[in-house]
Amino acid sequence: MLEVDIALTRGDFALDAAFRSDAPIVALFGRSGSGKSTIVNAIAGIVRPGRGRIAIGDRVLFDSGLGIDLAPEQRRVGCVFQDSLLFPHLDVRANLAYGERLTPPSERFVDRERVLALLGIGPLLDRRPANLSGGEKQRVAIGRALLASPRMLLLDEPLASLDGARKAEILAYVELLRDEIGLPMVYVSHAIEEVTRLADRVVVVSEGRVSAEGETADVLSRHELGAAAGRAEEGAVIEARVASHDPRFELTTLAFAGGELVVPNVDALPGEQVRVRIRARDVSLALERPTRVSIQNVLEASVVSLGGEYGAIVDVELRVGSTPLAARITRKSASDLGLAPGQRVHALVKAVSIDRRSVGFA
């Protein structure tokens, strides 16, 4: 269990944030400058709060009332930042050894060979950081943090400086660590697709405050998330399971409470649970079921409410069976269709709008 209840002031910025989580991966999500990194730095001991308490399980890292403030090296938390911060004058082997030396041998529980195998960094041991790709540097940074045998791993925007291919590579390794090692993680990001894919619980940080907290599918489906993610990213996250694969057309059918979705191939076995993010702007509406159209997903839905008008645009809250969904259409379209609460409609979702970045494993 991670407990955070802290306040601090740095110049014109004031942070006053509190949350608790025992999820395998809790994400701190919000815009740049919202206070996410400050919270992580306070957990790591890099920043000292003005008041409050931070604890991991029964181990108190900071408590202003009790006068407890453990030094960073005593906190047993591993840190991976946007820039890998590897020692440039040391090869990979020496960088990893530095991580191991941070913890006495009697307290180490992470096996070096297992980390090398999980992260695929064994062939890199004799190379220096200057001769590594961005993805390789981040894998080594994660390995160094793990070899300190931390009680928790903090990842602060670890993909922000990487290109698309390297991001996908590191995301896959983070998922592997979650599944194989079971080490609790705090994952900081302003990218909603990363949070959808990785997080079990989300803490939304806005202007130094926690504005929302809860299960990933619930929080990322809230309309007010637009303040943190940007209005273009508003939508819904659906809990689903892999129903079948179509190898001929490289498509996957996902079943959820209310229907099925066809999406580009998902690398998961039938029966596995996944989360699917559908942006409101990718959903169109029809009063009658269309025929001979390219759109693969036509879902029977009911209108819950209309609201959130922005100039020419209106947001329509829908329900597909028991599953929430949202559509963003023009006000003219809403008027032409005569949309009203309780009305039955068909929600149209292009399969290609749900790419790999929009699917995460639950």
N, C-alpha and C positions, 0 to 999 in steps of 0.2 A: 504494500500500500504506500503510495506517494501522497504526502500531505504538504501543501504549500499554502501559506497565508502570510503574505509579506506586503510591506509598503516601503517605498523609497522615493527620493527626489533627486534628479540629476539635471541641474540647470533648470530649464523650463518644463522638463518632462516629469510627470508624477505617475508612479505606478502604485496601484492598490489592488492586488489580485489574490484570490483564494480559490482552490479547488482540491479535490481528492480523487484518486484513481487507483484501482488495482488491475487495470486492463493491461494485457501484454504490450500493446503499443498505444500510448495516448499522444494525440497530435495537438500541438499548439498552433492554431491557425489564425491568420489575419494578415492585414496589409503590412507592408514594410513600415517600420517605425511605430508599430502598435504596442511593442513591449515584449514580444515573444522571446527574443534573444536575451533581454534583460532578466527574464524569469529563469531561463536556462543558466545564465551566468551566475545567478544567485544560488541555484541548486548546486552548481559546481564549486562555489566558493570564490569565484572570480570577482563578484560584486557583493558588497555587504549591505543588506537591507537596513533601513532605519529602524524598523521594528518588525516583529513577526516570528514565524516558526516554520521550519522545513524539516521533514522527517521521512525516512524510507524505512517502512516497517517499524520496528521498535528502536531504531537507531536515529537519534536526533542529531541533525547536522547543524542546525541553527535555531536558537531560541533566545530572543532578546531579553525576555523576562527572567530566564534562568542564567543568563550570561554565557550561553554555549555558542561557540563559533569555531567549528572545526576547520583546520587548514585544508586547502584543496587536496593535498596528497593524503589526508586522513579520511576523506569522505568516501573513497572507494566508488567513484562514479567515473565512467569512461566518457570522453568527449571527442566528437568528430565535428569539425567545423566546415564551413563553405570552402575555405582554403585548407588543404590537408595539413599544413604546418609540420611537414616532415623536416627532419634535420638534413639540410642539403649536403653537408660534408660527410654524412654517414650513408652506407649502403642500406638496402632494405633489411638485411639480417640485423644490423646494428640498431636500426630504428625499432624493430620488433623487440630486440633485447632490452631496449630502454623501457618499453612498456612493462616487460616482465619484472624488471628491477624495482618497479614502483610498489610491488607487493612482496612481503616476506614469503619464502618458499613454503612455509607451513600453512599459509593462507591462500595459496594458489589453487584454483579449481578448474581452470581452463587449460586444456591440453594444446601444446604448441602445434603438434602435427595435425591435430584435428582442425585448428584454425587455418593452417596453411592449405589443407585440402578443401575446406569449405569455401574459402575465398579465392582459391586458385592462384595463390601468390608464391608457391614453392619455386617456380622457375624464375622468379624475380629477385631472389635473395642477394645476388651479387651485383645488382644494378643500383645506381644512385637515383634520387628523385628526378634529377634533370633528364634522365633517360626513360622516364615513365610517362605514359599517357595520363590524361586527367582521371579516367576511370581507374587505372592501375594505382595512381596515387591515393585515391579515396579508399580503395580496397586495402591498401597497406595501412592507411590511417585507421580504418576500422579494426584491422588485425592488431595494431599496436594498442588500441584502446581495450580490446578484448583480452589481450595477454596480461593486462594489469588485474585480471579477475575482478571486474567491477560488480557491484550489486545492481547497477543500473547503467544503461548506455544512453547518453544524450547526443542526439544528432541535430545540429543546428544548420538548416538549409544546406545539407550535404550535396545537393544536386544543382545548386544555383549556378555554378560556374561551368557546368558540363553541357555538351550538346545532346541532342535527342537520343542518339544511340548509346552514349555513355550513361545517360540518365536511366534508360531501360535496363542497362547492365547492373547498375548499383541497386536499383529497386528490386531486381530479382535476388541479389545477394542479401539485402535486408530481409526480404521474405524468408529466405533460407535460414538466416540466423534466428528469426522469430520461431520458425518451425523446428529447427534442429537443436538449438541451445536453450530456448525459452527464457532468455534474459529480458527483463522488463526494459522498455525503451520509451524515451520522450523524443518525439519527432517534430521538429519545428519546420513549418513551411507556409508559404503564401500561395502555393499551387494546389488547387482543389483536387486535381486528378491524382496527385501523390497521396493526399489525405484519404481520398476515397479508396485507393488501392491498398493502403497499409494500415490505417488506424482502426482500432477497435472502439475508441472513445475520442471525442473531439472537444477541446476547450477553445472557444473562439475569443480572441483577445482584440480589443478595440480601444484605442486611446488610453492604454494603461489599465483597462478594466476587463474583467471576464464578462462578456456580453451573452454568452450561451455556453452550455456544457451538457453533454449527454452522449448517447450511442450515435455512432457515425451516421447511419441511415436517417435517424431522426433529425439531428442537427443540420446536416447538409441539405435537407429537404425544406428547411424553414425559409419563408419568403424574406425575412429580415436579414438573411445571410448576405444579401446583396451589399450591405454596408461594408462587409469584410472581404468579400470575394469579387465584388464588381457585379453590376446588374446583368452583364452578359453571361455570367456563370450561374445564375439562379436556375433552379430546377428541382429535381427529385432524385433520391437514391433509393433503389428498389432492392430488397433482399430476394435472391433467387437461387435456384440450383441448376446445375447442368443437366439437361434432359437427354440430349443426343447431339451427335456430330454428323455433319454432311461432308465427307471427305472430297466428294466430287467438286462441290462448289466452295469448299473451305469455309463453311458456316457452322455455327453452333446454335442450338435451340436452348433457351433458358426458360424454366418454368417458375412462376411466382404466383402469389395469392391474387388471382384475378385473370391470369392468362399466360401467354407465352411470348417471348421475344426472340427474334432471329437476329444474331449479331455475327460479325466476322469472327473467325475461329478463335476460341478461347482455349488456352493450353491447360485444361483441367479434365479430370475424369468424370464420367456421368455420375451424378449424385453429389458431387462436391458443391459446397455452398459458396456463392459469390455475391458481390454487391455491384449494381449497375447504376451509373450516373447518367441521367437523361436531362439535358438542358431544356428549359422551357422554350427557347427559341428554335429547337429542333422538332417541336411537336406542332402539327397542323390539325385542324378539326374539320369534320364533315358531318352533315346531318344523316346521310345515307351511306351505306358501305360502298366504297368505290370499286369498280371492276377494271381489269386490264390496266393496272398502274404498276410502276416499278417499285413502289414502296412495299417492303416486305411485312411491316408490322401495322396491322389495323386492329386496334383494341377498342372493345365496347366500353364506354365510360359514361359517367354522369357528371353534370356540372354541379360543383359545390358552391362556388361563389365567383363573382367577377369583381375585380378591384385592381389596385395598383396601376391606375392610368398614368401614362407618361406621354403627353403629346398625342401622337397618332397611335400609341401602343396601349394595349390592355392585357393584364395577366388573368388567366382563367384557371382557377383551382378545380381539379378533377379528381375523381376516384374511379379506379379500375378494380371492380370487386371491392376488396378491403384495402387496396393499395393506393396511396396518394400519387398524383401525377400533376404536372402543371404545363400549360401551353401559353405561349406569348404570341399574340396575333394583333392585327390592327383593330382599332375601334370600329372602323368601317366594316370589317369582316364580322365582328361580333354583332353589329347592328343588322347586317344583311342576313345572318343566320338566326337572328332573333334569340340569342342565347340568354338563358335565365336559369337560376338555381333549380336543380331537379331535372333538368332536361337531359335526355339521352342523346349522346353523340358518339362519333367514332374518332378516336385519336390516332393519327398517322405519324409513325416514327420511322425515318429512314434507317436501315440497318447500318449503313456506313457512317452515320453520325455517332454510333456507339463503338469507338475504336478501343484498342487495348488499354489505353490510358484511362478509359472510362469504366473499366472493370477491375474490381479488387476481390481478393479472397476473404470471405467472411470468417 
